[in-house]
Amino acid sequence: MEAVPASFAYVVAFGVLQYQQRLPVQESTQPVVASSYTNVQDWLSEGALWMDWVHQGSLVACSASVLVKVNCDVLRNIIVQGGGPMVVCLRCCAILFAHHLEKGARVPSSHLSDVSLPSEHLTAISMRALQFCKLASRTSSGRYTMVSNQSLPQGAPMPWTAPRRTGCPCT
């Protein structure tokens, strides 16, 4: 579905899928195809949650698989109708997500992908958004604590992060 506008984001609930993407190369060389495999809880086309997104590659099931399909327009409408500080915080997440992609685009070896950003980058984005919105503060040990439990239940997982790797070079 490369180069097709995306209205949905997907979460891998079960199975293994292979993501393939043609990478930009100089005109005189053969096309290069990058390939990666998904894990359970991986997001695909996550950029569609935050901005107008166009699919960057293709997905092939390697086994029986289940994807959760998230209608981005419906999700955004539900969030906006709910109002409150969470809307402001998620708008901040969208801005930081877009900034992260723009910053990455300046690196010659990087490219946009439908595969989610690494979890440490998503965690850094969400924690910065919470700080900007005064919903979290960073302790001297580098850990985050919730300032207000009115917007997020204490200990609630943040739906826009998926634990995959540890350690964040972004903070």
KEBA-835183 format. One record per atom (N, C-alpha, C): x, y, z; atom name; residue in three letters. Coordinates in nm, 3 decimals. Example, Ala and Ser with C-alpha at 12.3 -4.5 7.8 and 13.67 -1.06 7.14 Angstrom:
REM residues 2
PT        px        py        pz   atomo   residuo
PT     1.319    -0.569     0.780       N       ALA
PT     1.230    -0.450     0.780      CA       ALA
PT     1.320    -0.330     0.780       C       ALA
PT     1.285    -0.225     0.708       N       SER
PT     1.367    -0.106     0.714      CA       SER
PT     1.290     0.003     0.787       C       SER
END
This chain:
REM residues 171
PT        px        py        pz   atomo   residuo
PT     0.082    -0.118     0.000       N       MET
PT     0.000     0.000     0.000      CA       MET
PT     0.086     0.125     0.000       C       MET
PT     0.206     0.114    -0.047       N       GLU
PT     0.299     0.226    -0.050      CA       GLU
PT     0.239     0.345    -0.125       C       GLU
PT     0.258     0.464    -0.071       N       ALA
PT     0.215     0.591    -0.129      CA       ALA
PT     0.063     0.611    -0.125       C       ALA
PT    -0.008     0.534    -0.044       N       VAL
PT    -0.153     0.548    -0.028      CA       VAL
PT    -0.179     0.623     0.102       C       VAL
PT    -0.267     0.724     0.100       N       PRO
PT    -0.298     0.795     0.225      CA       PRO
PT    -0.352     0.698     0.331       C       PRO
PT    -0.311     0.720     0.456       N       ALA
PT    -0.350     0.632     0.566      CA       ALA
PT    -0.453     0.701     0.654       C       ALA
PT    -0.564     0.634     0.677       N       SER
PT    -0.667     0.681     0.769      CA       SER
PT    -0.669     0.599     0.897       C       SER
PT    -0.591     0.493     0.898       N       PHE
PT    -0.591     0.400     1.010      CA       PHE
PT    -0.448     0.375     1.058       C       PHE
PT    -0.437     0.351     1.186       N       ALA
PT    -0.313     0.300     1.245      CA       ALA
PT    -0.345     0.156     1.286       C       ALA
PT    -0.242     0.075     1.301       N       TYR
PT    -0.263    -0.066     1.332      CA       TYR
PT    -0.172    -0.107     1.446       C       TYR
PT    -0.221    -0.202     1.527       N       VAL
PT    -0.142    -0.261     1.633      CA       VAL
PT    -0.139    -0.411     1.608       C       VAL
PT    -0.021    -0.469     1.612       N       VAL
PT    -0.009    -0.613     1.593      CA       VAL
PT    -0.054    -0.681     1.722       C       VAL
PT    -0.163    -0.757     1.714       N       ALA
PT    -0.215    -0.827     1.831      CA       ALA
PT    -0.163    -0.970     1.838       C       ALA
PT    -0.135    -1.028     1.721       N       PHE
PT    -0.092    -1.167     1.715      CA       PHE
PT    -0.025    -1.191     1.582       C       PHE
PT     0.078    -1.273     1.581       N       GLY
PT     0.141    -1.314     1.457      CA       GLY
PT     0.266    -1.237     1.423       C       GLY
PT     0.323    -1.273     1.309       N       VAL
PT     0.444    -1.210     1.261      CA       VAL
PT     0.418    -1.156     1.120       C       VAL
PT     0.455    -1.032     1.099       N       LEU
PT     0.439    -0.969     0.968      CA       LEU
PT     0.574    -0.914     0.924       C       LEU
PT     0.594    -0.908     0.794       N       GLN
PT     0.716    -0.851     0.739      CA       GLN
PT     0.680    -0.718     0.673       C       GLN
PT     0.751    -0.614     0.715       N       TYR
PT     0.733    -0.482     0.656      CA       TYR
PT     0.844    -0.461     0.555       C       TYR
PT     0.809    -0.421     0.433       N       GLN
PT     0.906    -0.397     0.328      CA       GLN
PT     0.890    -0.255     0.277       C       GLN
PT     1.005    -0.192     0.250       N       GLN
PT     1.002    -0.053     0.205      CA       GLN
PT     1.115    -0.030     0.107       C       GLN
PT     1.079     0.031    -0.006       N       ARG
PT     1.182     0.073    -0.102      CA       ARG
PT     1.248     0.199    -0.050       C       ARG
PT     1.378     0.198    -0.043       N       LEU
PT     1.451     0.314     0.007      CA       LEU
PT     1.497     0.401    -0.109       C       LEU
PT     1.501     0.532    -0.086       N       PRO
PT     1.551     0.621    -0.191      CA       PRO
PT     1.699     0.596    -0.216       C       PRO
PT     1.734     0.586    -0.342       N       VAL
PT     1.874     0.566    -0.380      CA       VAL
PT     1.906     0.657    -0.498       C       VAL
PT     2.034     0.667    -0.528       N       GLN
PT     2.074     0.745    -0.645      CA       GLN
PT     2.021     0.676    -0.770       C       GLN
PT     1.994     0.755    -0.871       N       GLU
PT     1.931     0.703    -0.994      CA       GLU
PT     2.011     0.593    -1.062       C       GLU
PT     2.141     0.592    -1.048       N       SER
PT     2.225     0.497    -1.122      CA       SER
PT     2.235     0.360    -1.053       C       SER
PT     2.175     0.343    -0.935       N       THR
PT     2.187     0.216    -0.865      CA       THR
PT     2.055     0.141    -0.863       C       THR
PT     2.064     0.012    -0.832       N       GLN
PT     1.945    -0.072    -0.820      CA       GLN
PT     1.864    -0.030    -0.698       C       GLN
PT     1.732    -0.045    -0.704       N       PRO
PT     1.650    -0.011    -0.586      CA       PRO
PT     1.689    -0.098    -0.466       C       PRO
PT     1.683    -0.038    -0.348       N       VAL
PT     1.713    -0.109    -0.225      CA       VAL
PT     1.583    -0.127    -0.148       C       VAL
PT     1.558    -0.249    -0.101       N       VAL
PT     1.438    -0.277    -0.023      CA       VAL
PT     1.482    -0.312     0.118       C       VAL
PT     1.433    -0.234     0.214       N       ALA
PT     1.458    -0.263     0.355      CA       ALA
PT     1.344    -0.351     0.404       C       ALA
PT     1.377    -0.442     0.494       N       SER
PT     1.278    -0.535     0.545      CA       SER
PT     1.294    -0.549     0.695       C       SER
PT     1.182    -0.554     0.767       N       SER
PT     1.187    -0.578     0.911      CA       SER
PT     1.064    -0.660     0.950       C       SER
PT     1.072    -0.723     1.065       N       TYR
PT     0.962    -0.805     1.113      CA       TYR
PT     0.898    -0.738     1.234       C       TYR
PT     0.767    -0.757     1.247       N       THR
PT     0.694    -0.696     1.357      CA       THR
PT     0.690    -0.790     1.477       C       THR
PT     0.662    -0.731     1.592       N       ASN
PT     0.638    -0.805     1.715      CA       ASN
PT     0.497    -0.772     1.763       C       ASN
PT     0.445    -0.855     1.853       N       VAL
PT     0.316    -0.826     1.914      CA       VAL
PT     0.328    -0.692     1.986       C       VAL
PT     0.228    -0.610     1.977       N       GLN
PT     0.215    -0.476     2.033      CA       GLN
PT     0.286    -0.368     1.950       C       GLN
PT     0.348    -0.404     1.839       N       ASP
PT     0.406    -0.302     1.751      CA       ASP
PT     0.294    -0.224     1.684       C       ASP
PT     0.317    -0.095     1.667       N       TRP
PT     0.225    -0.008     1.594      CA       TRP
PT     0.275     0.007     1.451       C       TRP
PT     0.183     0.017     1.359       N       LEU
PT     0.214     0.043     1.218      CA       LEU
PT     0.132     0.163     1.173       C       LEU
PT     0.193     0.248     1.094       N       SER
PT     0.129     0.372     1.046      CA       SER
PT     0.084     0.460     1.162       C       SER
PT     0.160     0.458     1.268       N       GLU
PT     0.128     0.538     1.387      CA       GLU
PT     0.125     0.687     1.355       C       GLU
PT     0.201     0.729     1.256       N       GLY
PT     0.199     0.869     1.216      CA       GLY
PT     0.061     0.919     1.180       C       GLY
PT    -0.028     0.828     1.135       N       ALA
PT    -0.165     0.867     1.099      CA       ALA
PT    -0.245     0.913     1.220       C       ALA
PT    -0.204     0.874     1.341       N       LEU
PT    -0.270     0.923     1.461      CA       LEU
PT    -0.248     1.072     1.479       C       LEU
PT    -0.130     1.120     1.438       N       TRP
PT    -0.086     1.255     1.471      CA       TRP
PT    -0.091     1.354     1.356       C       TRP
PT    -0.093     1.305     1.233       N       MET
PT    -0.083     1.395     1.117      CA       MET
PT    -0.136     1.326     0.993       C       MET
PT    -0.145     1.400     0.883       N       ASP
PT    -0.176     1.338     0.754      CA       ASP
PT    -0.061     1.245     0.721       C       ASP
PT    -0.090     1.121     0.692       N       TRP
PT     0.015     1.021     0.673      CA       TRP
PT    -0.008     0.946     0.543       C       TRP
PT     0.100     0.913     0.477       N       VAL
PT     0.096     0.831     0.356      CA       VAL
PT     0.180     0.707     0.384       C       VAL
PT     0.124     0.589     0.351       N       HIS
PT     0.197     0.465     0.374      CA       HIS
PT     0.332     0.471     0.303       C       HIS
PT     0.434     0.423     0.371       N       GLN
PT     0.570     0.429     0.320      CA       GLN
PT     0.619     0.295     0.265       C       GLN
PT     0.546     0.187     0.290       N       GLY
PT     0.589     0.055     0.246      CA       GLY
PT     0.472    -0.042     0.243       C       GLY
PT     0.505    -0.171     0.246       N       SER
PT     0.405    -0.277     0.236      CA       SER
PT     0.422    -0.375     0.351       C       SER
PT     0.314    -0.445     0.382       N       LEU
PT     0.313    -0.540     0.492      CA       LEU
PT     0.268    -0.675     0.440       C       LEU
PT     0.340    -0.781     0.478       N       VAL
PT     0.308    -0.916     0.435      CA       VAL
PT     0.301    -1.004     0.560       C       VAL
PT     0.193    -1.081     0.574       N       ALA
PT     0.179    -1.172     0.687      CA       ALA
PT     0.270    -1.293     0.666       C       ALA
PT     0.349    -1.326     0.768       N       CYS
PT     0.436    -1.445     0.763      CA       CYS
PT     0.371    -1.562     0.836       C       CYS
PT     0.266    -1.534     0.912       N       SER
PT     0.192    -1.636     0.984      CA       SER
PT     0.049    -1.584     1.001       C       SER
PT    -0.036    -1.668     1.058       N       ALA
PT    -0.170    -1.619     1.091      CA       ALA
PT    -0.152    -1.500     1.184       C       ALA
PT    -0.216    -1.389     1.152       N       SER
PT    -0.193    -1.265     1.226      CA       SER
PT    -0.323    -1.193     1.252       C       SER
PT    -0.324    -1.115     1.359       N       VAL
PT    -0.438    -1.031     1.392      CA       VAL
PT    -0.386    -0.890     1.413       C       VAL
PT    -0.447    -0.794     1.343       N       LEU
PT    -0.414    -0.654     1.359      CA       LEU
PT    -0.535    -0.582     1.417       C       LEU
PT    -0.511    -0.491     1.511       N       VAL
PT    -0.616    -0.404     1.561      CA       VAL
PT    -0.612    -0.279     1.475       C       VAL
PT    -0.723    -0.246     1.413       N       LYS
PT    -0.733    -0.132     1.322      CA       LYS
PT    -0.792    -0.013     1.398       C       LYS
PT    -0.718     0.097     1.405       N       VAL
PT    -0.761     0.215     1.478      CA       VAL
PT    -0.798     0.323     1.377       C       VAL
PT    -0.925     0.363     1.376       N       ASN
PT    -0.970     0.470     1.289      CA       ASN
PT    -0.923     0.602     1.349       C       ASN
PT    -0.824     0.665     1.287       N       CYS
PT    -0.761     0.784     1.344      CA       CYS
PT    -0.857     0.902     1.355       C       CYS
PT    -0.943     0.923     1.256       N       ASP
PT    -1.039     1.034     1.262      CA       ASP
PT    -1.136     1.016     1.378       C       ASP
PT    -1.187     0.895     1.396       N       VAL
PT    -1.280     0.868     1.505      CA       VAL
PT    -1.210     0.887     1.640       C       VAL
PT    -1.089     0.835     1.653       N       LEU
PT    -1.015     0.850     1.779      CA       LEU
PT    -0.991     0.997     1.811       C       LEU
PT    -0.949     1.075     1.711       N       ARG
PT    -0.926     1.218     1.734      CA       ARG
PT    -1.055     1.289     1.776       C       ARG
PT    -1.166     1.256     1.713       N       ASN
PT    -1.295     1.318     1.749      CA       ASN
PT    -1.334     1.283     1.892       C       ASN
PT    -1.315     1.158     1.932       N       ILE
PT    -1.347     1.118     2.070      CA       ILE
PT    -1.261     1.196     2.169       C       ILE
PT    -1.133     1.211     2.140       N       ILE
PT    -1.042     1.282     2.230      CA       ILE
PT    -1.083     1.429     2.240       C       ILE
PT    -1.110     1.492     2.126       N       VAL
PT    -1.148     1.633     2.127      CA       VAL
PT    -1.280     1.654     2.200       C       VAL
PT    -1.377     1.566     2.177       N       GLN
PT    -1.507     1.578     2.245      CA       GLN
PT    -1.492     1.561     2.396       C       GLN
PT    -1.396     1.478     2.438       N       GLY
PT    -1.372     1.459     2.580      CA       GLY
PT    -1.315     1.584     2.646       C       GLY
PT    -1.241     1.662     2.569       N       GLY
PT    -1.186     1.788     2.618      CA       GLY
PT    -1.087     1.769     2.731       C       GLY
PT    -1.061     1.877     2.801       N       GLY
PT    -0.975     1.874     2.918      CA       GLY
PT    -0.827     1.878     2.886       C       GLY
PT    -0.747     1.862     2.989       N       PRO
PT    -0.601     1.873     2.971      CA       PRO
PT    -0.542     1.764     2.883       C       PRO
PT    -0.611     1.649     2.870       N       MET
PT    -0.557     1.542     2.787      CA       MET
PT    -0.551     1.585     2.641       C       MET
PT    -0.646     1.665     2.594       N       VAL
PT    -0.644     1.713     2.456      CA       VAL
PT    -0.519     1.797     2.433       C       VAL
PT    -0.491     1.887     2.525       N       VAL
PT    -0.373     1.972     2.514      CA       VAL
PT    -0.247     1.887     2.514       C       VAL
PT    -0.243     1.788     2.601       N       CYS
PT    -0.125     1.703     2.611      CA       CYS
PT    -0.105     1.621     2.484       C       CYS
PT    -0.213     1.565     2.429       N       LEU
PT    -0.200     1.486     2.307      CA       LEU
PT    -0.165     1.574     2.186       C       LEU
PT    -0.212     1.697     2.185       N       ARG
PT    -0.169     1.790     2.079      CA       ARG
PT    -0.019     1.813     2.089       C       ARG
PT     0.028     1.825     2.210       N       CYS
PT     0.172     1.842     2.231      CA       CYS
PT     0.247     1.718     2.183       C       CYS
PT     0.193     1.599     2.211       N       CYS
PT     0.253     1.475     2.160      CA       CYS
PT     0.262     1.478     2.008       C       CYS
PT     0.155     1.523     1.944       N       ALA
PT     0.153     1.529     1.797      CA       ALA
PT     0.262     1.621     1.745       C       ALA
PT     0.279     1.736     1.808       N       ILE
PT     0.382     1.831     1.767      CA       ILE
PT     0.521     1.772     1.786       C       ILE
PT     0.543     1.709     1.902       N       LEU
PT     0.674     1.649     1.929      CA       LEU
PT     0.701     1.531     1.837       C       LEU
PT     0.599     1.452     1.804       N       PHE
PT     0.614     1.340     1.712      CA       PHE
PT     0.655     1.391     1.574       C       PHE
PT     0.584     1.494     1.526       N       ALA
PT     0.617     1.552     1.396      CA       ALA
PT     0.758     1.611     1.396       C       ALA
PT     0.794     1.677     1.505       N       HIS
PT     0.929     1.734     1.516      CA       HIS
PT     1.034     1.624     1.511       C       HIS
PT     1.008     1.513     1.579       N       HIS
PT     1.103     1.401     1.579      CA       HIS
PT     1.123     1.347     1.437       C       HIS
PT     1.014     1.333     1.362       N       LEU
PT     1.024     1.285     1.223      CA       LEU
PT     1.099     1.385     1.136       C       LEU
PT     1.070     1.514     1.156       N       GLU
PT     1.138     1.617     1.077      CA       GLU
PT     1.287     1.619     1.107       C       GLU
PT     1.321     1.607     1.234       N       LYS
PT     1.462     1.605     1.275      CA       LYS
PT     1.532     1.483     1.214       C       LYS
PT     1.464     1.369     1.214       N       GLY
PT     1.522     1.248     1.156      CA       GLY
PT     1.540     1.258     1.006       C       GLY
PT     1.452     1.334     0.940       N       ALA
PT     1.461     1.349     0.794      CA       ALA
PT     1.587     1.423     0.752       C       ALA
PT     1.645     1.497     0.845       N       ARG
PT     1.769     1.570     0.813      CA       ARG
PT     1.892     1.480     0.815       C       ARG
PT     1.877     1.359     0.870       N       VAL
PT     1.988     1.264     0.875      CA       VAL
PT     1.988     1.184     0.746       C       VAL
PT     2.097     1.189     0.669       N       PRO
PT     2.098     1.124     0.538      CA       PRO
PT     2.063     0.976     0.539       C       PRO
PT     2.099     0.903     0.644       N       SER
PT     2.076     0.759     0.647      CA       SER
PT     1.937     0.722     0.697       C       SER
PT     1.856     0.819     0.738       N       SER
PT     1.724     0.786     0.792      CA       SER
PT     1.616     0.803     0.685       C       SER
PT     1.499     0.746     0.711       N       HIS
PT     1.387     0.755     0.619      CA       HIS
PT     1.257     0.735     0.698       C       HIS
PT     1.148     0.791     0.646       N       LEU
PT     1.018     0.769     0.708      CA       LEU
PT     0.979     0.623     0.693       C       LEU
PT     0.904     0.573     0.789       N       SER
PT     0.862     0.435     0.786      CA       SER
PT     0.726     0.421     0.852       C       SER
PT     0.649     0.321     0.813       N       ASP
PT     0.523     0.290     0.879      CA       ASP
PT     0.546     0.219     1.012       C       ASP
PT     0.666     0.165     1.031       N       VAL
PT     0.700     0.099     1.157      CA       VAL
PT     0.715     0.207     1.263       C       VAL
PT     0.664     0.179     1.379       N       SER
PT     0.666     0.277     1.488      CA       SER
PT     0.808     0.318     1.525       C       SER
PT     0.818     0.437     1.580       N       LEU
PT     0.945     0.481     1.637      CA       LEU
PT     0.983     0.386     1.750       C       LEU
PT     1.110     0.376     1.782       N       PRO
PT     1.149     0.292     1.897      CA       PRO
PT     1.078     0.339     2.024       C       PRO
PT     1.047     0.245     2.111       N       SER
PT     0.968     0.277     2.231      CA       SER
PT     1.036     0.382     2.317       C       SER
PT     1.170     0.383     2.321       N       GLU
PT     1.236     0.485     2.404      CA       GLU
PT     1.213     0.626     2.349       C       GLU
PT     1.200     0.638     2.219       N       HIS
PT     1.170     0.769     2.160      CA       HIS
PT     1.025     0.808     2.190       C       HIS
PT     0.933     0.712     2.180       N       LEU
PT     0.793     0.741     2.211      CA       LEU
PT     0.775     0.777     2.358       C       LEU
PT     0.848     0.708     2.444       N       THR
PT     0.841     0.739     2.587      CA       THR
PT     0.894     0.880     2.611       C       THR
PT     1.004     0.915     2.548       N       ALA
PT     1.060     1.050     2.564      CA       ALA
PT     0.961     1.155     2.515       C       ALA
PT     0.896     1.129     2.402       N       ILE
PT     0.797     1.224     2.348      CA       ILE
PT     0.681     1.239     2.447       C       ILE
PT     0.628     1.128     2.495       N       SER
PT     0.512     1.137     2.586      CA       SER
PT     0.549     1.202     2.718       C       SER
PT     0.667     1.173     2.770       N       MET
PT     0.708     1.234     2.897      CA       MET
PT     0.733     1.385     2.880       C       MET
PT     0.790     1.424     2.769       N       ARG
PT     0.809     1.568     2.744      CA       ARG
PT     0.675     1.638     2.730       C       ARG
PT     0.581     1.574     2.662       N       ALA
PT     0.448     1.634     2.649      CA       ALA
PT     0.383     1.649     2.786       C       ALA
PT     0.395     1.548     2.870       N       LEU
PT     0.339     1.557     3.005      CA       LEU
PT     0.405     1.670     3.083       C       LEU
PT     0.536     1.686     3.066       N       GLN
PT     0.605     1.796     3.134      CA       GLN
PT     0.555     1.931     3.084       C       GLN
PT     0.544     1.945     2.952       N       PHE
PT     0.496     2.071     2.896      CA       PHE
PT     0.357     2.104     2.946       C       PHE
PT     0.276     2.001     2.965       N       CYS
PT     0.139     2.021     3.009      CA       CYS
PT     0.126     2.019     3.161       C       CYS
PT     0.239     2.013     3.228       N       LYS
PT     0.243     2.015     3.376      CA       LYS
PT     0.169     1.897     3.438       C       LYS
PT     0.169     1.783     3.369       N       LEU
PT     0.106     1.664     3.422      CA       LEU
PT     0.208     1.568     3.483       C       LEU
PT     0.336     1.593     3.460       N       ALA
PT     0.440     1.507     3.516      CA       ALA
PT     0.561     1.591     3.548       C       ALA
PT     0.639     1.544     3.642       N       SER
PT     0.765     1.611     3.672      CA       SER
PT     0.875     1.505     3.679       C       SER
PT     0.995     1.548     3.651       N       ARG
PT     1.109     1.457     3.649      CA       ARG
PT     1.182     1.470     3.781       C       ARG
PT     1.211     1.358     3.845       N       THR
PT     1.282     1.359     3.972      CA       THR
PT     1.432     1.366     3.946       C       THR
PT     1.509     1.384     4.052       N       SER
PT     1.654     1.393     4.038      CA       SER
PT     1.714     1.261     3.987       C       SER
PT     1.644     1.149     4.008       N       SER
PT     1.694     1.021     3.959      CA       SER
PT     1.663     0.998     3.812       C       SER
PT     1.589     1.093     3.750       N       GLY
PT     1.556     1.079     3.609      CA       GLY
PT     1.422     1.011     3.584       C       GLY
PT     1.355     0.967     3.688       N       ARG
PT     1.224     0.902     3.674      CA       ARG
PT     1.115     1.009     3.671       C       ARG
PT     1.001     0.975     3.613       N       TYR
PT     0.889     1.068     3.605      CA       TYR
PT     0.783     1.031     3.707       C       TYR
PT     0.721     1.130     3.765       N       THR
PT     0.608     1.108     3.855      CA       THR
PT     0.492     1.195     3.808       C       THR
PT     0.372     1.146     3.832       N       MET
PT     0.254     1.221     3.792      CA       MET
PT     0.230     1.336     3.890       C       MET
PT     0.202     1.454     3.839       N       VAL
PT     0.172     1.571     3.921      CA       VAL
PT     0.023     1.574     3.950       C       VAL
PT    -0.057     1.538     3.851       N       SER
PT    -0.202     1.542     3.866      CA       SER
PT    -0.259     1.406     3.830       C       SER
PT    -0.345     1.354     3.917       N       ASN
PT    -0.409     1.228     3.882      CA       ASN
PT    -0.550     1.250     3.830       C       ASN
PT    -0.585     1.375     3.801       N       GLN
PT    -0.717     1.404     3.747      CA       GLN
PT    -0.727     1.366     3.599       C       GLN
PT    -0.618     1.378     3.525       N       SER
PT    -0.623     1.350     3.382      CA       SER
PT    -0.584     1.208     3.348       C       SER
PT    -0.490     1.151     3.423       N       LEU
PT    -0.448     1.014     3.400      CA       LEU
PT    -0.452     0.940     3.532       C       LEU
PT    -0.515     0.824     3.537       N       PRO
PT    -0.511     0.747     3.661      CA       PRO
PT    -0.366     0.709     3.693       C       PRO
PT    -0.329     0.719     3.820       N       GLN
PT    -0.192     0.688     3.859      CA       GLN
PT    -0.162     0.543     3.824       C       GLN
PT    -0.047     0.522     3.762       N       GLY
PT    -0.006     0.389     3.723      CA       GLY
PT    -0.067     0.341     3.593       C       GLY
PT    -0.154     0.421     3.531       N       ALA
PT    -0.216     0.379     3.405      CA       ALA
PT    -0.112     0.379     3.294       C       ALA
PT    -0.112     0.275     3.211       N       PRO
PT    -0.017     0.275     3.099      CA       PRO
PT    -0.057     0.381     2.999       C       PRO
PT     0.040     0.441     2.934       N       MET
PT     0.011     0.540     2.832      CA       MET
PT    -0.010     0.468     2.700       C       MET
PT    -0.127     0.484     2.637       N       PRO
PT    -0.161     0.405     2.520      CA       PRO
PT    -0.073     0.432     2.399       C       PRO
PT     0.002     0.540     2.400       N       TRP
PT     0.082     0.569     2.281      CA       TRP
PT     0.225     0.520     2.296       C       TRP
PT     0.255     0.443     2.400       N       THR
PT     0.387     0.383     2.414      CA       THR
PT     0.372     0.233     2.423       C       THR
PT     0.469     0.162     2.374       N       ALA
PT     0.469     0.017     2.383      CA       ALA
PT     0.605    -0.029     2.433       C       ALA
PT     0.611    -0.099     2.545       N       PRO
PT     0.740    -0.140     2.598      CA       PRO
PT     0.807    -0.243     2.508       C       PRO
PT     0.920    -0.208     2.450       N       ARG
PT     0.996    -0.299     2.366      CA       ARG
PT     1.142    -0.301     2.407       C       ARG
PT     1.199    -0.184     2.427       N       ARG
PT     1.340    -0.174     2.459      CA       ARG
PT     1.357    -0.085     2.581       C       ARG
PT     1.473    -0.090     2.641       N       THR
PT     1.496    -0.005     2.757      CA       THR
PT     1.607     0.093     2.728       C       THR
PT     1.614     0.197     2.810       N       GLY
PT     1.718     0.300     2.794      CA       GLY
PT     1.681     0.398     2.687       C       GLY
PT     1.689     0.525     2.717       N       CYS
PT     1.651     0.627     2.621      CA       CYS
PT     1.763     0.727     2.602       C       CYS
PT     1.822     0.736     2.485       N       PRO
PT     1.927     0.834     2.462      CA       PRO
PT     1.870     0.975     2.445       C       PRO
PT     1.736     0.987     2.439       N       CYS
PT     1.675     1.117     2.411      CA       CYS
PT     1.659     1.205     2.534       C       CYS
PT     1.668     1.147     2.654       N       THR
PT     1.641     1.226     2.772      CA       THR
PT     1.768     1.274     2.837       C       THR
END
